[in-house]
């Protein structure tokens, strides 16, 4: 089947209207307000409910809150969390906690920022921080060990201190 097309007019053959329309669009965008953010100096306001990267936190007495229950490792959909079997911890170091993680790693390249690890943690040792710029020069830089997770997580001030004796 052959489709008959009407012949182009003189102005359409010159392509002048299309070129003028293109210039009009360019000029209109040239005078619009700029929306480019100058990233290091300006940062986005993170909305409420934003799920950032998971980090480990310490309590007020500078003790690791993680008791190595491994629930976060089991619930993680992409298997980004790896906890090596716990070793015995002296009671003086962690209060009433009997065990702690020997190694705790989160592969940030695999993490999907779902927040399941924070929800399942019975000790509130994992929190999702409101950062959005995770950078690394190599893959191994994006595997955060226990020390780095604790540095980035900081101290969490609990109002309820369940390990404190009265």
Backbone as a printed PyTorch tensor [residue, N CA C, xyz], in Angstrom:
tensor([[[  0.8450,  -1.1720,   0.0000],
         [  0.0000,   0.0000,   0.0000],
         [  0.8910,   1.2360,   0.0000]],

        [[  0.6340,   2.1320,  -0.8510],
         [  1.4010,   3.3670,  -0.9700],
         [  0.5840,   4.5000,  -0.3710]],

        [[  1.2070,   5.2420,   0.4910],
         [  0.5470,   6.3740,   1.1380],
         [  0.9300,   7.6290,   0.3830]],

        [[ -0.0580,   8.3580,  -0.0520],
         [  0.1890,   9.6140,  -0.7680],
         [  0.4110,  10.7200,   0.2470]],

        [[  1.4720,  11.4610,   0.0700],
         [  1.7610,  12.6020,   0.9410],
         [  1.6150,  13.8760,   0.1390]],

        [[  1.1380,  14.8980,   0.8580],
         [  1.0020,  16.1750,   0.1560],
         [  2.3920,  16.7930,   0.0070]],

        [[  2.6360,  17.4800,  -1.0200],
         [  3.9700,  18.0720,  -1.2210],
         [  4.2370,  19.1900,  -0.2100]],

        [[  5.5360,  19.3730,   0.1350],
         [  5.9250,  20.4140,   1.0800],
         [  5.7550,  21.7840,   0.4470]],

        [[  5.3970,  22.7610,   1.2930],
         [  5.2950,  24.1310,   0.8050],
         [  6.6950,  24.7260,   0.6980]],

        [[  6.7460,  25.9270,   0.1780],
         [  8.0270,  26.5930,  -0.0060],
         [  8.7190,  26.8040,   1.3410]],

        [[  7.9820,  27.2840,   2.3780],
         [  8.5720,  27.5370,   3.7000],
         [  9.0070,  26.2420,   4.3870]],

        [[  8.2750,  25.1790,   4.1810],
         [  8.6510,  23.8980,   4.7800],
         [  9.9140,  23.3260,   4.1330]],

        [[ 10.0700,  23.5810,   2.8540],
         [ 11.2830,  23.1090,   2.1880],
         [ 12.5080,  23.9010,   2.6350]],

        [[ 12.3310,  25.1180,   3.0660],
         [ 13.4510,  25.9310,   3.5440],
         [ 13.8580,  25.5420,   4.9730]],

        [[ 13.0220,  24.8730,   5.7170],
         [ 13.2320,  24.5090,   7.1160],
         [ 13.4080,  25.7330,   8.0090]],

        [[ 13.0880,  26.8990,   7.5060],
         [ 13.2470,  28.1280,   8.2800],
         [ 12.3100,  28.1740,   9.4920]],

        [[ 11.0590,  27.7730,   9.3840],
         [ 10.2070,  27.7940,  10.5920],
         [ 10.7330,  26.8700,  11.6900]],

        [[ 11.2560,  25.7210,  11.3230],
         [ 11.7870,  24.7930,  12.3320],
         [ 13.0210,  25.3830,  12.9990]],

        [[ 13.8810,  26.0410,  12.2510],
         [ 15.0750,  26.6550,  12.8190],
         [ 14.6850,  27.8080,  13.7450]],

        [[ 13.7230,  28.6170,  13.3320],
         [ 13.2710,  29.7380,  14.1700],
         [ 12.6350,  29.2120,  15.4550]],

        [[ 11.8330,  28.1590,  15.3500],
         [ 11.2310,  27.5790,  16.5440],
         [ 12.3160,  27.0450,  17.4880]],

        [[ 13.3440,  26.4190,  16.9620],
         [ 14.4510,  25.9280,  17.7930],
         [ 15.1640,  27.0650,  18.5070]],

        [[ 15.4170,  28.1750,  17.7980],
         [ 16.0480,  29.3390,  18.4310],
         [ 15.1480,  29.9190,  19.5200]],

        [[ 13.8430,  29.9030,  19.2720],
         [ 12.8960,  30.4330,  20.2560],
         [ 12.9430,  29.6070,  21.5460]],

        [[ 13.0060,  28.3070,  21.4190],
         [ 13.1010,  27.4400,  22.5960],
         [ 14.4140,  27.6990,  23.3340]],

        [[ 15.5120,  27.8370,  22.6020],
         [ 16.8120,  28.0850,  23.2080],
         [ 16.8290,  29.4000,  23.9700]],

        [[ 16.2980,  30.4540,  23.3850],
         [ 16.2710,  31.7680,  24.0370],
         [ 15.3760,  31.7290,  25.2700]],

        [[ 14.2560,  31.0260,  25.1760],
         [ 13.3560,  30.9350,  26.3260],
         [ 14.0520,  30.2420,  27.5030]],

        [[ 14.8040,  29.1720,  27.2490],
         [ 15.5280,  28.4780,  28.3190],
         [ 16.7250,  29.2880,  28.8110]],

        [[ 17.2960,  30.1240,  27.9670],
         [ 18.4500,  30.9230,  28.3530],
         [ 18.0920,  31.9400,  29.4330]],

        [[ 16.8800,  32.4890,  29.3830],
         [ 16.4800,  33.5130,  30.3350],
         [ 15.6970,  32.9720,  31.5240]],

        [[ 15.4720,  31.6540,  31.5860],
         [ 14.7870,  31.0770,  32.7440],
         [ 15.7010,  31.1060,  33.9580]],

        [[ 15.0780,  31.0100,  35.1510],
         [ 15.8440,  30.9510,  36.3900],
         [ 16.6570,  29.6560,  36.4180]],

        [[ 17.8960,  29.7440,  36.8310],
         [ 18.7770,  28.5830,  36.8880],
         [ 18.4130,  27.7200,  38.0970]],

        [[ 18.3980,  26.4070,  37.9240],
         [ 18.0730,  25.4960,  39.0110],
         [ 19.2480,  24.5820,  39.3480]],

        [[ 20.3950,  24.8300,  38.7780],
         [ 21.5590,  24.0080,  39.0580],
         [ 22.0410,  24.2580,  40.4800]],

        [[ 22.2980,  23.1800,  41.2090],
         [ 22.7780,  23.2920,  42.5730],
         [ 24.3000,  23.1790,  42.5680]],

        [[ 24.9570,  24.0640,  43.2600],
         [ 26.4070,  24.0110,  43.4000],
         [ 26.7010,  23.0600,  44.5450]],

        [[ 26.9290,  21.7650,  44.2090],
         [ 26.8550,  20.6910,  45.1900],
         [ 27.6960,  20.8350,  46.4550]],

        [[ 28.9800,  20.9830,  46.4150],
         [ 29.6460,  20.9460,  47.7310],
         [ 29.2240,  22.0840,  48.6520]],

        [[ 28.9410,  23.2380,  48.0730],
         [ 28.5410,  24.3810,  48.8980],
         [ 27.0660,  24.3040,  49.2810]],

        [[ 26.2110,  23.8990,  48.3640],
         [ 24.7820,  23.7900,  48.6200],
         [ 24.4200,  22.3140,  48.7020]],

        [[ 23.5710,  21.9840,  49.6600],
         [ 23.1290,  20.5950,  49.7810],
         [ 21.6200,  20.5510,  49.8820]],

        [[ 21.0590,  19.4340,  49.4480],
         [ 19.6180,  19.2550,  49.4950],
         [ 19.1530,  19.0980,  50.9260]],

        [[ 17.9590,  19.5780,  51.1830],
         [ 17.3260,  19.3280,  52.4780],
         [ 16.7090,  17.9400,  52.4010]],

        [[ 17.1380,  17.0530,  53.2730],
         [ 16.6700,  15.6790,  53.2450],
         [ 15.2700,  15.6330,  53.8370]],

        [[ 14.2960,  15.0650,  53.1120],
         [ 12.9190,  15.0410,  53.6200],
         [ 12.7480,  14.0710,  54.7790]],

        [[ 11.6790,  14.2560,  55.5140],
         [ 11.3740,  13.3550,  56.6330],
         [ 11.0570,  11.9690,  56.0750]],

        [[ 11.5200,  10.9460,  56.7670],
         [ 11.2880,   9.5830,  56.3110],
         [ 12.3070,   9.0930,  55.3010]],

        [[ 13.3400,   9.8800,  55.0470],
         [ 14.3860,   9.4710,  54.0990],
         [ 15.1860,   8.3210,  54.6910]],

        [[ 15.4030,   7.2890,  53.8980],
         [ 16.1770,   6.1380,  54.3530],
         [ 17.5680,   6.2240,  53.7410]],

        [[ 18.5310,   6.5440,  54.5670],
         [ 19.9100,   6.6550,  54.1140],
         [ 20.6810,   5.3840,  54.3850]],

        [[ 21.9700,   5.5330,  54.5330],
         [ 22.8540,   4.3940,  54.7530],
         [ 22.7630,   3.9090,  56.1970]],

        [[ 22.8040,   2.5940,  56.4200],
         [ 22.7700,   2.0720,  57.7880],
         [ 24.1390,   2.1250,  58.4470]],

        [[ 24.1680,   2.5990,  59.6950],
         [ 25.4090,   2.6830,  60.4660],
         [ 25.1730,   2.1470,  61.8690]],

        [[ 26.2350,   1.6810,  62.4920],
         [ 26.1840,   1.2330,  63.8790],
         [ 26.3510,   2.4280,  64.8090]],

        [[ 25.7130,   2.3600,  65.9670],
         [ 25.8290,   3.4430,  66.9440],
         [ 26.3300,   2.8930,  68.2720]],

        [[ 26.8500,   3.7970,  69.0860],
         [ 27.2970,   3.4710,  70.4420],
         [ 26.3190,   4.0940,  71.4280]],

        [[ 26.3640,   3.6210,  72.6850],
         [ 25.5250,   4.2250,  73.7060],
         [ 26.2670,   5.3940,  74.3640]],

        [[ 25.6590,   5.9710,  75.4070],
         [ 26.2310,   7.1440,  76.0490],
         [ 27.5700,   6.8460,  76.7050]],

        [[ 27.8110,   5.6090,  77.0720],
         [ 29.0570,   5.2430,  77.7460],
         [ 30.1010,   4.7300,  76.7590]],

        [[ 29.9200,   5.0480,  75.4810],
         [ 30.8670,   4.7130,  74.4240],
         [ 31.0480,   3.2040,  74.2560]],

        [[ 29.9580,   2.4430,  74.4180],
         [ 29.9850,   1.0000,  74.2270],
         [ 29.2040,   0.6550,  72.9640]],

        [[ 29.6400,  -0.3760,  72.2680],
         [ 28.9440,  -0.8290,  71.0670],
         [ 27.6120,  -1.4310,  71.4790]],

        [[ 26.5220,  -0.9930,  70.8390],
         [ 25.2000,  -1.4680,  71.2200],
         [ 24.8610,  -2.8230,  70.5990]],

        [[ 25.5570,  -3.2060,  69.5520],
         [ 25.2610,  -4.4550,  68.8550],
         [ 25.6130,  -5.6470,  69.7390]],

        [[ 24.6710,  -6.5890,  69.8860],
         [ 24.8960,  -7.7970,  70.6700],
         [ 25.0750,  -9.0100,  69.7690]],

        [[ 25.2490,  -8.7850,  68.4900],
         [ 25.5190,  -9.8330,  67.5190],
         [ 24.4240, -10.8940,  67.4760]],

        [[ 23.1890, -10.4540,  67.4380],
         [ 22.0720, -11.4010,  67.3210],
         [ 21.9180, -11.8900,  65.8870]],

        [[ 22.4830, -11.1970,  64.9430],
         [ 22.5210, -11.5320,  63.5220],
         [ 21.1570, -11.4730,  62.8440]],

        [[ 20.1840, -10.8120,  63.4560],
         [ 18.8870, -10.6580,  62.8120],
         [ 18.9920,  -9.7710,  61.5760]],

        [[ 19.8170,  -8.7320,  61.6530],
         [ 19.9640,  -7.8340,  60.5090],
         [ 20.5670,  -8.5710,  59.3100]],

        [[ 21.4850,  -9.4780,  59.5760],
         [ 22.1020, -10.2530,  58.5010],
         [ 21.0800, -11.1740,  57.8410]],

        [[ 20.1930, -11.7710,  58.6330],
         [ 19.2070, -12.6910,  58.0880],
         [ 18.0950, -11.9870,  57.3310]],

        [[ 17.7480, -10.7760,  57.7440],
         [ 16.6200, -10.0800,  57.1370],
         [ 17.0290,  -9.2490,  55.9090]],

        [[ 18.3030,  -9.0300,  55.7020],
         [ 18.7820,  -8.1830,  54.6040],
         [ 18.4880,  -8.8460,  53.2510]],

        [[ 17.6320,  -8.2320,  52.4030],
         [ 17.2800,  -8.8620,  51.1200],
         [ 18.4730,  -9.0870,  50.1780]],

        [[ 19.3750,  -8.1150,  49.9900],
         [ 20.4920,  -8.3740,  49.0690],
         [ 21.7050,  -9.0270,  49.7320]],

        [[ 21.5750,  -9.3930,  51.0060],
         [ 22.6790, -10.0130,  51.7540],
         [ 23.9110,  -9.1040,  51.7790]],

        [[ 23.6960,  -7.8320,  52.0920],
         [ 24.7790,  -6.8550,  52.1370],
         [ 25.4890,  -6.8340,  53.4870]],

        [[ 24.8710,  -7.3960,  54.5260],
         [ 25.4490,  -7.3760,  55.8680],
         [ 26.1060,  -8.7220,  56.1390]],

        [[ 27.3200,  -8.6600,  56.6690],
         [ 28.0440,  -9.8850,  57.0160],
         [ 28.5940,  -9.7310,  58.4340]],

        [[ 28.1860, -10.6320,  59.3120],
         [ 28.6580, -10.6260,  60.6910],
         [ 29.3920, -11.9370,  60.9200]],

        [[ 30.6400, -11.8380,  61.3380],
         [ 31.3640, -13.0660,  61.6710],
         [ 30.8840, -13.5500,  63.0300]],

        [[ 30.9600, -14.8500,  63.2700],
         [ 30.4450, -15.3850,  64.5420],
         [ 31.0310, -14.6310,  65.7300]],

        [[ 30.1890, -14.3660,  66.7210],
         [ 30.6270, -13.5470,  67.8500],
         [ 31.6150, -14.2700,  68.7480]],

        [[ 32.4210, -13.4770,  69.3640],
         [ 33.3530, -13.9970,  70.3440],
         [ 32.9470, -13.5280,  71.7210]],

        [[ 33.4080, -14.1920,  72.7800],
         [ 33.0600, -13.7410,  74.1270],
         [ 33.6600, -12.3690,  74.4160]],

        [[ 32.8870, -11.5720,  75.1040],
         [ 33.2980, -10.2090,  75.4300],
         [ 33.3270, -10.0870,  76.9430]],

        [[ 34.3590,  -9.4790,  77.4930],
         [ 34.3730,  -9.2830,  78.9470],
         [ 33.1930,  -8.4150,  79.3740]],

        [[ 32.5940,  -8.7580,  80.4870],
         [ 31.4230,  -8.0250,  80.9630],
         [ 31.7240,  -6.5620,  81.2480]],

        [[ 32.9340,  -6.2590,  81.6020],
         [ 33.2820,  -4.8760,  81.9050],
         [ 33.2090,  -4.0050,  80.6630]],

        [[ 33.4700,  -4.6000,  79.4980],
         [ 33.5080,  -3.8030,  78.2710],
         [ 32.1230,  -3.4100,  77.7980]],

        [[ 31.1400,  -4.3020,  77.9310],
         [ 29.8270,  -4.0230,  77.3760],
         [ 28.6970,  -4.0840,  78.3880]],

        [[ 28.9610,  -3.9230,  79.6170],
         [ 27.8910,  -3.9660,  80.6140],
         [ 27.3750,  -5.3780,  80.7770]],

        [[ 26.0690,  -5.5860,  80.5930],
         [ 25.4700,  -6.9070,  80.7690],
         [ 25.4450,  -7.7240,  79.4800]],

        [[ 26.0410,  -7.2410,  78.4190],
         [ 26.0240,  -7.9430,  77.1440],
         [ 27.0190,  -9.0910,  77.1960]],

        [[ 26.5870, -10.2800,  76.7850],
         [ 27.4450, -11.4560,  76.8570],
         [ 28.2850, -11.6590,  75.6120]],

        [[ 27.8310, -11.1480,  74.4680],
         [ 28.5900, -11.3290,  73.2370],
         [ 28.4840, -10.0770,  72.3770]],

        [[ 29.4610,  -9.9450,  71.4930],
         [ 29.4930,  -8.8180,  70.5800],
         [ 30.0530,  -9.2790,  69.2480]],

        [[ 29.8610,  -8.5260,  68.1990],
         [ 30.3480,  -8.9650,  66.8930],
         [ 31.8640,  -8.8900,  66.8120]],

        [[ 32.4620,  -9.9530,  66.2900],
         [ 33.9020,  -9.9380,  66.0680],
         [ 34.1980,  -9.0230,  64.8820]],

        [[ 33.4500,  -9.2100,  63.8100],
         [ 33.5320,  -8.3300,  62.6390],
         [ 32.1260,  -8.0520,  62.1530]],

        [[ 31.9160,  -6.8490,  61.6860],
         [ 30.6130,  -6.4270,  61.1750],
         [ 30.8820,  -5.6490,  59.9060]],

        [[ 30.3730,  -6.1160,  58.7830],
         [ 30.6100,  -5.4380,  57.5000],
         [ 29.2930,  -5.1960,  56.7960]],

        [[ 29.2000,  -4.0340,  56.1650],
         [ 28.0690,  -3.7390,  55.2910],
         [ 28.6410,  -3.3350,  53.9380]],

        [[ 28.2370,  -4.0500,  52.9040],
         [ 28.6530,  -3.7340,  51.5420],
         [ 27.6750,  -2.6960,  50.9940]],

        [[ 28.1040,  -1.4510,  50.9490],
         [ 27.2240,  -0.3660,  50.5230],
         [ 26.8760,  -0.4300,  49.0340]],

        [[ 27.6480,  -1.1700,  48.2610],
         [ 27.3120,  -1.3520,  46.8530],
         [ 26.1100,  -2.2800,  46.6890]],

        [[ 25.9180,  -3.1850,  47.6110],
         [ 24.8040,  -4.1230,  47.5550],
         [ 23.5810,  -3.6130,  48.3070]],

        [[ 23.7950,  -2.7380,  49.2910],
         [ 22.7090,  -2.2470,  50.1360],
         [ 21.6700,  -1.5100,  49.2930]],

        [[ 20.3920,  -1.8160,  49.5240],
         [ 19.3120,  -1.1550,  48.7830],
         [ 18.5780,  -0.1260,  49.6470]],

        [[ 19.1060,   0.1460,  50.8410],
         [ 18.5680,   1.1710,  51.7430],
         [ 17.0920,   0.9370,  52.0560]],

        [[ 16.7540,  -0.3180,  52.3250],
         [ 15.3610,  -0.6800,  52.6120],
         [ 14.9670,  -0.3720,  54.0480]],

        [[ 15.9250,  -0.3920,  54.9700],
         [ 15.6310,  -0.0960,  56.3590],
         [ 15.2000,  -1.2920,  57.1870]],

        [[ 15.2080,  -2.5010,  56.6160],
         [ 14.8190,  -3.6880,  57.3780],
         [ 15.7620,  -3.9310,  58.5450]],

        [[ 17.0410,  -3.6520,  58.3610],
         [ 18.0210,  -3.8910,  59.4270],
         [ 17.7120,  -3.0120,  60.6440]],

        [[ 17.3000,  -1.7880,  60.4120],
         [ 16.9590,  -0.9000,  61.5300],
         [ 15.6820,  -1.3650,  62.2250]],

        [[ 14.7140,  -1.8260,  61.4430],
         [ 13.4460,  -2.2490,  62.0210],
         [ 13.5810,  -3.5050,  62.8720]],

        [[ 14.4380,  -4.4270,  62.4450],
         [ 14.5290,  -5.7150,  63.1250],
         [ 15.4780,  -5.6980,  64.3220]],

        [[ 16.3370,  -4.6970,  64.4310],
         [ 17.3540,  -4.6800,  65.4830],
         [ 16.7120,  -4.5040,  66.8600]],

        [[ 16.8490,  -5.4960,  67.7600],
         [ 16.2100,  -5.3850,  69.0740],
         [ 16.9340,  -4.4200,  70.0110]],

        [[ 18.1950,  -4.1290,  69.7400],
         [ 18.9790,  -3.2630,  70.6230],
         [ 19.0900,  -1.8330,  70.0970]],

        [[ 18.4720,  -1.5390,  68.9660],
         [ 18.5780,  -0.2310,  68.3080],
         [ 20.0390,   0.1420,  68.0930]],

        [[ 20.7820,  -0.8070,  67.5320],
         [ 22.2070,  -0.5900,  67.2710],
         [ 22.4520,  -0.0930,  65.8600]],

        [[ 21.4840,  -0.2360,  64.9780],
         [ 21.6250,   0.2220,  63.5860],
         [ 20.6330,   1.3420,  63.3460]],

        [[ 21.1320,   2.4300,  62.7800],
         [ 20.2740,   3.5480,  62.4060],
         [ 20.5700,   3.9470,  60.9780]],

        [[ 19.5450,   4.4180,  60.2830],
         [ 19.7210,   4.9260,  58.9290],
         [ 19.9940,   6.4160,  59.0190]],

        [[ 21.1620,   6.8170,  58.5700],
         [ 21.5440,   8.2200,  58.6380],
         [ 21.0570,   8.9580,  57.3930]],

        [[ 20.9900,  10.2550,  57.4870],
         [ 20.4400,  11.0550,  56.4060],
         [ 21.5200,  11.5670,  55.4590]],

        [[ 22.4320,  10.6920,  55.0570],
         [ 23.4290,  11.0970,  54.0730],
         [ 23.0880,  10.4600,  52.7360]],

        [[ 23.4590,  11.1230,  51.6690],
         [ 23.1250,  10.6120,  50.3440],
         [ 24.3290,  10.5950,  49.4100]],

        [[ 25.4940,  10.9320,  49.8910],
         [ 26.6640,  10.9150,  49.0170],
         [ 27.6830,   9.9160,  49.5550]],

        [[ 27.5250,   8.6770,  49.1350],
         [ 28.4700,   7.6250,  49.4850],
         [ 29.4310,   7.4870,  48.3140]],

        [[ 30.6970,   7.7460,  48.5580],
         [ 31.6760,   7.6950,  47.4680],
         [ 32.8530,   6.8240,  47.8710]],

        [[ 33.4820,   6.2590,  46.8650],
         [ 34.6730,   5.4560,  47.0720],
         [ 35.4330,   5.3570,  45.7590]],

        [[ 36.7290,   5.2300,  45.8590],
         [ 37.5440,   5.1400,  44.6500],
         [ 37.6590,   3.7110,  44.1320]],

        [[ 37.3810,   2.7480,  44.9820],
         [ 37.4420,   1.3400,  44.5880],
         [ 36.3180,   0.5920,  45.2850]],

        [[ 36.0540,  -0.6260,  44.8420],
         [ 35.0000,  -1.4330,  45.4470],
         [ 35.2680,  -1.7070,  46.9210]],

        [[ 36.5180,  -1.9540,  47.2590],
         [ 36.8350,  -2.2660,  48.6520],
         [ 36.5900,  -1.0680,  49.5730]],

        [[ 36.6010,   0.1500,  49.0280],
         [ 36.3070,   1.3380,  49.8320],
         [ 34.8270,   1.4030,  50.2260]],

        [[ 33.9870,   0.6940,  49.4980],
         [ 32.5550,   0.7310,  49.7700],
         [ 32.0840,  -0.4070,  50.6710]],

        [[ 33.0030,  -1.2080,  51.1570],
         [ 32.6760,  -2.2260,  52.1530],
         [ 33.0880,  -1.6590,  53.4980]],

        [[ 32.0990,  -1.2620,  54.2800],
         [ 32.3610,  -0.5900,  55.5490],
         [ 32.5090,  -1.6350,  56.6550]],

        [[ 33.6280,  -1.5650,  57.3810],
         [ 33.8460,  -2.4870,  58.5050],
         [ 33.2590,  -1.8800,  59.7780]],

        [[ 33.4000,  -2.6020,  60.8810],
         [ 32.7870,  -2.1830,  62.1460],
         [ 33.3030,  -0.8180,  62.5990]],

        [[ 34.6070,  -0.5910,  62.4810],
         [ 35.1830,   0.6830,  62.9300],
         [ 34.6070,   1.8550,  62.1430]],

        [[ 34.5290,   1.7160,  60.8190],
         [ 34.0130,   2.8050,  59.9960],
         [ 32.5260,   3.0310,  60.2570]],

        [[ 31.7710,   1.9520,  60.4300],
         [ 30.3440,   2.0910,  60.7190],
         [ 30.1050,   2.7920,  62.0500]],

        [[ 30.9430,   2.4970,  63.0370],
         [ 30.8010,   3.1580,  64.3400],
         [ 31.2140,   4.6230,  64.2700]],

        [[ 32.2470,   4.9380,  63.4860],
         [ 32.6630,   6.3320,  63.3350],
         [ 31.5710,   7.1640,  62.6680]],

        [[ 30.9720,   6.6150,  61.6210],
         [ 29.9390,   7.3510,  60.8950],
         [ 28.6340,   7.4180,  61.6800]],

        [[ 28.3490,   6.3840,  62.4710],
         [ 27.0980,   6.3570,  63.2330],
         [ 27.1160,   7.2460,  64.4540]],

        [[ 28.2520,   7.2850,  65.1400],
         [ 28.3650,   8.1420,  66.3160],
         [ 27.6880,   7.5600,  67.5370]],

        [[ 27.2650,   8.4460,  68.4320],
         [ 26.6450,   8.0560,  69.6960],
         [ 25.1580,   8.3490,  69.6420]],

        [[ 24.3800,   7.3930,  70.0710],
         [ 22.9250,   7.5730,  70.1320],
         [ 22.5190,   7.7630,  71.5850]],

        [[ 21.8730,   8.8520,  71.8650],
         [ 21.4610,   9.1550,  73.2370],
         [ 20.0940,   8.5620,  73.5090]],

        [[ 20.0760,   7.4480,  74.2250],
         [ 18.8220,   6.7920,  74.5800],
         [ 18.2420,   7.4130,  75.8340]],

        [[ 16.9330,   7.5410,  75.8450],
         [ 16.2760,   7.9770,  77.0790],
         [ 16.0960,   6.7870,  78.0180]],

        [[ 15.9530,   5.5850,  77.4430],
         [ 15.8170,   4.3690,  78.2510],
         [ 17.1490,   3.6310,  78.2160]],

        [[ 17.7090,   3.3940,  79.3720],
         [ 18.9780,   2.6730,  79.4680],
         [ 18.6980,   1.3460,  80.1710]],

        [[ 18.4310,   0.3120,  79.3680],
         [ 18.0180,  -0.9480,  79.9610],
         [ 19.1260,  -1.7310,  80.6290]],

        [[ 20.3910,  -1.4120,  80.3410],
         [ 21.5010,  -2.1510,  80.9360],
         [ 22.0090,  -1.4780,  82.2170]],

        [[ 21.4210,  -0.3850,  82.5700],
         [ 21.8960,   0.3480,  83.7340],
         [ 21.2380,  -0.2140,  84.9980]],

        [[ 22.0560,  -0.5700,  85.9860],
         [ 21.5360,  -1.0770,  87.2630],
         [ 21.1810,   0.0920,  88.1670]],

        [[ 20.1260,  -0.0950,  88.9370],
         [ 19.7220,   0.9690,  89.8580],
         [ 20.0450,   0.5770,  91.2640]]])
